[in-house]
Amino acid sequence: SSGINAEYGGKYRACIIIEANGLNYTYILEVDGKSLKRFVENRKKVCRTWTPRVGGNPHRVVLERDSLNVWLDGEKLDVMGEFTENGTETHFMIDNQAAIIRAVTSGKRREGIIYSLFIGDTQVPDAFEDGL
């Protein structure tokens, strides 16, 4: 077997492993030393993702809950949460529209903190997706 290494956004290391069995080839994608499936499952646990349309344009907002980094369309934003009486709010702009990620406690230990994205006064539904 042999592998091809690649960088993804400078943050993750990816490797395509090619296994030859006679004339049959098997290709395996690993990210950070994990199978793609396991990597995606782990990212889903760590991240909250929203895919709002603003001004007709599709966008992708990702909150990394472990670091509280916010990404917009693959670019890390320079933001900081502000404490409120109910939790925190992180403010940023999407296509000249005010956006806020609100973090409030659920009051239930198993649920922990609930993260919500608002554009203006409208809450954006979570993205339920198989990919990242």
N, C-alpha and C positions, 0 to 999 in steps of 0.2 A: 504494500500500500504506500501511497505517497500523499503529500498534502500541499495545498496552496494557501499561504497566509495572506490576509488582507486587513487593513485598518478600516474601521467604520467610524467616521466622525471623530477620530482621534481618541475616543473613550473606550471602545471595545475592540478586542482582537477576535477576528473571525478566521476560521480555517476550514477549507473544503478538503475532506479526506476522500481520496479515490482508491477504491479497492478493486483489484482485478481478479476475476475468477474465470480463467480461460478467456472467452470472448465476451463475457458479461462483466459490466462495470457497475459498482455501487458507489453513489455519491452521498457523503454525510457532511452536513454543515454543523460546525461547532462554533459557539460564540462564548468567549471567555472560558474555554475549556468545558463547556456544557453543551449538551445537545440543544438544537434550536428550540425544541418543544419545552425542555426544562428551563432554558433561558427566558422564553416568553412567559411561562407560568410564574417565574420569579419576578419579572418586571411587572406583571399584572398585580402582584401582591404589594409591590413597592410604589407603584405609580397610579395616579388618577389621570385619565385622559378624557378630553372633550374635543369634539370636532364641529365647532360652530361655523355658520356661514354669516359673514358680516359684509354688508353691501354687495351681496351676491357672490362674494369670494369665499372659498372654503379655507378653513384654518385648522390647525391642530395645536391644542394647548395640553401640555403634560406637566403635572406636578409630581416631583419625586418626594414622596413623603418622608423618606429617611434623611434627606439633605435639605428639604424645602426649596430646592431649585425649581424654577418655573421656566419652561421652554415653550417658545412660540414658533411654529413652523420650522423646527430643528435648530433654532437659535436660542441660546441661553440668555434669559433676560436678567438685567441687574435690578432686582427688586428685593424688598424687605417687608416682612409682615409687620403690621401695626396692631398693638393690643387694643381690643375693645372690651366692653363689659361682658360680651358673650363669647369671646375667643380672640381670633385674629382676622385681619383683612389684609390681603396683598393686592395692591392697585397697579395696573398697567394699562396700556392702550393696544387695541387691535383696530387697524385701519381708522384711526382717529376717533374710535369709540372707547369710552371708559369701560374697563373690565375689572372685576374684583373676584378673587378667590376667597371665600369665607370659610374659616375653620371653626367649628363649634363642637363642643362635647355632646355626645349622644346621651350622656347620663347613664349609659349601660356599658359595663366593663368589656363585654365581648365585642361591641360595635366600635368602641373607642371614639375617635374624632371623625366627624362628618365634614367632608370638603364639598363645597358647591361653587360653581362658576356662574357669575352674573355678568351680562353685558347690558349696560344701562340698568333697568329694573327687571330684566327678564332672565330667569334662571335657565341655564343651558343644560340639557340632559346629558348624563354620562354617555360616553361612547362604549358600546359593547362590541368588541371586535376580537377577531382571532389573532390579528397581528399586533405589532407594537404601536 
